[in-house]
Each structure stands twice: as structure tokens, then as C-alpha cells.
């Protein structure tokens, strides 16, 4: 007998709690100008604050995957603990705002704890939504994309909140998200229990051919995604040099935020077409955008609509890859699988961002983003097995 449908409150609570917990990630971007003034940082040093969170997240996801924490303990409890501890680490930045080393350490700890929020939230969703997982995770990732874009909106509107109010507000939001997840979202009917610690758990998930296909599709997607997001402000500033900074920030918000439409729309489309087809289609379109950028970046009249479309498809496949990874992983290791794939994916972003920045010193700007197509090409090739499973024919 199939499990009863999930109560109507489950998905909204998961989406809100996931957004609230991962707001700790966005906090650093939102208060960068204030931290720069407090720490008397040069512009180049600001990247250290962002990198500290990314590095902490990569280390955290590796540790969580190695110990299979999301599969060995209640994911709700793990989410709660990480949301509360992350809120505390974020708030403690107020007491270290005069020390670069102290702020970097706390931002790294925050990134580490986010490993118990972002992939674990998807694990919780997977325990409730098996057949409709693409739609559920579409909402989750869509909310995260909007959160990623939100600091650009704040800067574009000229919003200036005191550092103390911003950090305490975000910490309170994270803590609230953790509490609501724990109290209102019990373990779902598809939650597998009883996983034991095994040093090889991280490797076991990659023995499944379908999971490997989903994982490598995701890796190709990540090669492109964060490099695109990181350089959207640069593309806009280079193409529209006479626009004020506030307007450029608003444009950056819309371009990055368009990914939320791709995530949610792709989630609904996956109910009819399947997650594999939707992910393949969006990855193909974003890969074509990489190639077309060599031409369109020289045409200011077409640039903004092009970037909005690119922003929509470059992020829209992300929830479908996560859904595919959750569906194809061994049931008792879904949390481990999502965590290790996320860890490797974010590590890949460091390489693509650094390569893109290096190419900007060698090539004209309109040619720099063409190499990002390498990721979609690899991802599309890896996904052929999944398309065969969904459609019965190999592309």
C-alpha cells in the first residue's frame, strides 16, 4: 500500500526552513561593505570572506559524507543543530569585526555547518516526495537562487542596514528555520533508517551506474553555474559602462534571480517529462549560451534578454540533478550521496571561477565564457544513460 500523500504544510515548511538556514550563506555577501569598512579591507581581500564560506562548506560536506551523518541520525535533528550552531557562529562575527582572522574563521565554521543544512534539507524532502521529488526540490533550489541574488538587490536599492541588525536578524531567521523543521516536519515515509558507519560509504554510492550519470551531469552543471554567477556583474559593467552602479546591481539581481523561475518551472515540467529530460534540456540550452556568448556579448541591445535567459537555464537544471541523485542512490545512503555530490560540485566551482578570472587577463571579454561549455558537454554525455531509462531510447 503506497504511503499517504504528504500533509500540505510539509513542502512550505521545508522550503522556508531551507531558505532560512542557508540565509547564513547570503549573510556574508549582504554585509560585505560594512565588514570592509570595519576591517579596513582592500577590495581584493573581500574575496577571502566568500572563499572562507565555500572552503568551509566543502570541508563540511566531505566530513558529513565520510561519517554518513545524514543517514545515521535523524536528518531533522542534524538540520536543527547545524542551523542553531550556524546562527551562533554568524552572530559571533559581531565580536570579531575588528579581526580579519576571527571573521574568516567564523565564516569558515558557518560554511562547515551549512553542510548540515543545504544537502540535508534535500534529504528531508526526498523522504517525503519520491514521485514528485523534482517539483519539491525545484522549490527548494529556487528559494536558494533568490537568496543568492538578494544581496545584489539590496545594494541596488541602496539599502544600508547596520551590521549588527543584519547579522542578528539573519541568525534569528536561521534558528527559526531549524526549529520549524524539527517541530513540523517528521521523518517522511521514504526515510531509510539503520545505516551503519562504513569508511567506504562515500565510494559505494558511485558503484551505481545511474547515480554516476546523475553525479557527472551535476558536476558539468556546477562547472558553469558559479563561474557565470560570479562574473555577471563584470559582464554587465563591461557592456554598460555608463550605467550607475545601483542599476547594474539591479540587473545582476534579475539575471541571477531568473534561475528561480527555471528551478520552479523545471520542477513542474519534470512531473510530465521526467527529471532526466528536463535537466538534459536545460543543460543543453545553457551550454549553447556559453558558445553564443562569444557573439552576443558584443551586442548590447541583445545582452540583457540573453543574460536573463541564460540565468534561467543555467540554474534550472540544478534541482533535477539533485532529484536524480536522490532517486538513483542506494536508499539507505541518500543523505551521504547528496552530500558527497554537493561537496565535489562546489570544489569544481573553484577551478572554473579561477580559470575564468585568469582568462580575463589573456582574452577579450566576449571570448572568456566559451570554455564554460566544457561542463555542459561532459554533463550531457554522462546523462545519456538516464535518458535511456526515461525514454527507452539512447540519444
Buried (B, 14 or more C-beta within 10 A) or exposed (E): EEEEEBEEEBBEBBBBBBBBBBBBBBBBBBBBBBBBEBBEBEEEBBEBBBBBBBBBBBBBBBBBBBBBBBBBBBBBBBBBBBBBBBBBBBBBBBEBBEBBEBBBBBBBBBBBBBBBBBBBBBBBBBBBBBEBBBBBBBBBBBBBBBBBBBBBBBBBEEEEEEBBEBBBBBBBBBBBBBBBBBEBBBBBEBBBEEBEEBEEBBEBBBEBEBBBBBBBBBBBBBBBBBBBBBBBBBBBBBBBEEBEEEEBBBBBBBBBBBBBBBBBBBBBBBBEBBBBBBBBBBBBBBBBBBEBBBEBBBEEEEBBEBBBBBBBBBBBBBBBBBBBBBBBBBBBBBBBBBBBBBBBBBBBBBEBBEBBBEBBEEEEBBBBBBBBBBBBBBBBEBBBBBBBBBBEEEE
